[in-house]
Amino acid sequence: MSELKRTSLYESHLKAGGKIVEFAGWEMPIQYEGLVVEHEAVRNKVGLFDVSHMGEVSVKGKDAEKFVNNLVTNDVSLLNPNQIAYAMMCNENGGVVDDLLNYKYSEDHYFLVINASNVDKDFAWMQKQAAGFDVELVNLSDGMSEIAVQGPNAQALLQRLTDTNLDEIAFFYFKDGVKVCGLDTIVSRTGYTGEDGFEVYLSHEAAPVVWEALLKEGQDLGVKPAGLGCRDTLRFEAGLPLYGNEFDDNISPLEAGLGFFVKLDSPFIGSDVLVKQKAEGLARKTVGLEMVDRGVPRHGYEVAVNGEVIGHIATGYTSPTLGRTIANALIDAKYSEMGTEVDVLIRGKAAKAKVVSKRFYTKQYKK
């Protein structure tokens, strides 16, 4: 077994009382004070996440835009410089290799942000697909740290540490060369929590300096360090997917309910399969569920109707914000109508649930 990696903020997590667990080959904080406390801090005030385990890939060259457009489901040629697009990379069968953020510097320079658990797999996939394109791919992952500042007070907090007017960074845009605590960073405004927020990409040496400054400067704004536990509950409430839960190599973006980020008029790897899926109608759909009976529907639990298994739970929690027990489930499309009653098999026992909208929480992004 290979040795677990540590981010540049590992000592800062221990200092803040972080409970460290193994995640995607890294030693990461799952929580500090507690999942619900941290979840509520992000929803109502501001939380800090160490997301330095995420991967970053630079794409440069004459064919950079053409290459990225062939690689991902969205049409990045429509982006302005310094704009960001969410998309998925599909395999030839229409399944999802990974989802990613595409940062456009220019037509010949892109910066791609990928999931921690998939960095090596994704980079190998990109290299394979680069054949025939005039591009240079560089895996920057080992040399970058990343801090996410999320919540209603995120801008007020980060603004205290930079002279750059953060109003100038619109939703799903980024700016390079931003000085935070006098240190060079890239700052973007996307967010994986449903709240307004920023991502700060910086060197390993700079990360602890900025992290400690954010904690110190944000005391009156209610800042708290937040772990991966509430990162998952926050993204789930806001309807944001996670690779390995809502989709994987065998689940398409359309089946995952992410058709908005799939531009079928701009061909990409696997698009022919998705065109066919859309034309013929989906056999499986991702739906929201709300539990009627007691019990928490965990990832992988089977969903059934009259004893017949019709699908499985992608993600499920008792929502800290809503106080309801809810889930995403990939099920047979004929049972996807709102209000349809199904059973979730929890430790072998059937617990009743009903199909509801996946829009559990209204996102609070600043647009």
N, C-alpha and C positions, 0 to 999 in steps of 0.2 A: 504493500500500500504506500503510495507516495505521501510525502510529508505535506500537511496542510499549510496553505499560504496565509500570511497576515498582511493586512493593509497598513499603510503608514500611520493610521489612527488607532492601531491596536492598543497602545499604552493609554491613549485618551479614553478608550472604552472602559478599560480596567479602572482608571481613575474615577470615572463617572458611575461605577457600579454596574457596568454592563454584564449581563449573563451571556457568556460566549458559547456558541454551538457551532457544529460543522455545517457549512452550507456551500454546496457546489465547489468543494475542495478548499474552502476558506474557513478560517476561524472568525466568525462574525457575531455581533451582538443581536440576540433575538429580542431582548428587552432590557430596560434599566429599572424604572420604578414599577412598571407593569404595563401590559398591552393596552388596557382600557384608558389608563391615565395618559399614555403617549398618543393614542388614537385621538382622544378628546383635545389634547394640546394642539395637534395639527388641524383639527376641524375648527377650533375656536381661537387659537392664538398662533403659535409657530413651533415647528419641530425641525430638528437637524438629523439627517440620515447620512451615514457613511455608505456610499455606493461605489467605492473605489474598486470593487470586485468586477464591475461591469467592464466590457471590452470595447476598445476603440480601434478603428481601422481607417487609415488614410488612403484615399483613392485619387491619384493624380495622373494626368496625361491627356493627350488629344481626344481620346475616346472615353474619358471618365463618365460623362453624362450618358452616353450611349450604353456603356457597360452597366451603370447603375440602373438604368431604365429596363434593361434586359433582365436584371437580377431581381428586381422588386415589383410588387403589385401596384404601387402607386406611380403616377407619371411625374417624375422629378423635373422634367423639362419645363413644367409650369411654374416652378419655384422662382422667386426672386433671389438674388444674392443675399446671403445671411438668413434665408428662410429654412425651415425644417419641415420634413414630411414624415409621418408615421407610415410604415408599410410592413409587409411580410416578404420573406424570400420563400418561394415554393420550390418543391422538387418536381420532377417530370410528371409525377402522378397527381399533382395538385395539393399534396400535403405540405405542411409548413416546416421548413428547415429552421426558421427562427423569425421573430418579429424584431424590428429595429427602427431607430431614428436616423434619418438621412439629413445631414447638415450640408447645405450647399454654399460653398464659398464662391464658386464660379463654375462655368461649364466644364472646366478641366481640373476642378478640385472639389472633392467631397470628403466628408468626415462621417463615418458610420458608427453608431453606438449599438452594441449587441449585448446579449444576455451572458452573465458570468458562466453559467453552466454549459454554454455552447461555444465559447471563444475559439477553442482549437478546431472544433468541427466546422464552425462557420467560416473561419479563415481558410481552411482547406477547401471548403466548397467554393468560396469566392475565387481562390487561386485556380481551381479547376475550370470555373466558368469564364475566367479572364482570357483563355486561349482565343487568339484571333482579334483581341482588342489591344489598342495601343495605350496601356495603362500600367502604372506602378502601384502595387498594393503594399502597404507597410502596416504590420500589426503593432500598434502603439500601446497595447493594453498594459504591459509590464511597467511602462514608464509614466503612467498617469494616475493621479488620485481624483476622486470626485465627491463633492459634498452637495447634497440636495437640501435646500432651505424651503420649507413648505408650510403654508397656512396663511390666514388673513393678514398676519403681521410680517410676512416674509419680506415684502419690499421695504417696509419701514426698518427692519433689522439690517438687511444687507446694505441698504443705502447709507447707513452709519459708517460703513467700512470702505466706501468707494466714492470717488468724485464723479464717476460716470452717472448721468441721470438715467435711472432705471426705467423711467417712463418711455425712454427711447427704445427699449427692448420690448417689442410687442409679443403677444402670445404666439408661440411656435416660431420665434426668431431667436437669433443669437448674435453676440458681439465678441470678437477676439481682441486681445490686447487690453482688457479691462484690468485696472489695478485694484486689487482688494487687499487691504492692509499694506499697500505699496508693492504687492507682489503680482506678477503677470498671471492672468487667468483668461479662460474663455467662459463667458456667462450666457446661459440660455434660459428661456422661459417656457417650459413645457409642463412638467409636473406629472407624477404618477399616483396622485392621491385624490384628485378631484378638486383640489384647492389651488389658488394662485401659488406660484412658487418658481424657484430658480435652481439651476444646476450650475455648480462652479467646478470647472475642470482646471486642475493645477498640478504642480510638481509634488512629489512625495515630501520634499523638504518644506514646502509652503503649507501643506494641508493641516498639520497640527497647529501652526500659528493661526491660520484662519479659523479653524474649529474652535480653539480656545477663545479667540476674540469674539466670535459669534455668541458663544455661551455667556461671556462676560457682558457684552454690550446689550444682550437681549433679556436681561433679568427682568426689567420693568415691562417687557412685552410678553412675558410668560413663556420664554423659550425653554424647550426641553429636548435633550437628545432622545431620539426615537429609534427603535430597533426594527428588525425585519418582520417581527410578528405583526405590528400595527401597519407596516407598509403593505402587507398582504390584505388585511381587513379594509384598509382605506381604499386600495385600488379596486378591490372586489365590490364594495359599496358603490363606487363611482362607475362601475361597468367596464373597467379596464382589464384586459386579458393578461394571462400569464402563460408563457410557454410551458408545456407539460401538463397544464390543467385544461385551459379552454381550447388549446390546439396542440398538435404534434405532427410528426411525419405522416400520420394517417388521417388527419382531420384537416379539411380545407378551410380557407378563410371564410368562404360562403357558409359552410356548415357551422362555423363558429359565430356567425352573425356579424361579420366584419366586412360586408360587401361595400360599405362606404369607402374603404381604403383600397378597393380593387378596381382598377381602371382597365376594363376588358378591351377597350379600343386602342390600348397601347400595349402591344404584345410583349410578354415576358415568359420566363421559364415556367411551364405548367399552365399557361393561360388557356391553351386549347382544351384542357380538361375542365377548367372552370367555366368556359363558354358552354361546353356540353352540359355540365351540371345545371347551369342556370336555365338553359333551354328546356331540359327534360324535367326540371323541378327537383328540389332537394329531397332525398330519402331520409336524411337526418337533419334536425335543427337544434340549435342551442336555445333553451328557454329559461326564464326565471321560474323558480319555485318558492312558495312560502309554505312552511310546515303548518299543518292543521293539528296534528298530534305532537306530543312531546318527542324530543330527540333532535340531535344535530346531524345533518347530512354531510358526511365527510367525503373528500375527494376519493373517487373510485367506487363508492357504494352504488349498488345496482338500483335502477328504477324499474318498477313493474306495473302492469295493469292486469288484473284478474290472474295473478300468478305468473304471467308471461313477462320476461325481462325485455324492456323496450329501450334501455339506454343506461347511462351512468352519470353520477354527480361529477362535475368538473371542479367546482369550488363551493364550499358551504360553511356558514358561520351563523352564530347569533350576533346580529349586527349591533355593535356598540352605539351607533348613532340612532338607529331606528327602533331598537329593542324588539325586533322580530327575527325569527330564525328563517334564513333565506338561503338560496343556492342557485347556481347555474347548473344546468343539466343538458347533456347531448342525448336526445331521444328520437325515436321514430317520429317522423314529421306528422303522421296522421293523428298524433296525440298532442300537437303543439298549440291548439286553440286555447285562448284565455279561459280560465276557469275550469279546465279539464282536471279531474281528480286522478292522481296517481299514488303509488305506494313507493316509499323509499325503504329499502331493506337495510335496517340498522341492526347489526349483530344478529342477522337471521330473522328478525321480526319486522313485519310490515308496519310502517308509520305513514299515515295519510298526509298528502301534500296537494297543493293546487298550483296550476300554471298561472303565473303572473308576469307582468312586464319586467324585463331585465334592468330597466332604469330605476334602480332602487333609490339612488341619491342624485339630486340635481347638482351637477358640477358648478363650482364657484370660480371658474377661471376669469381672469381679467382680460376682456377682449376689446 
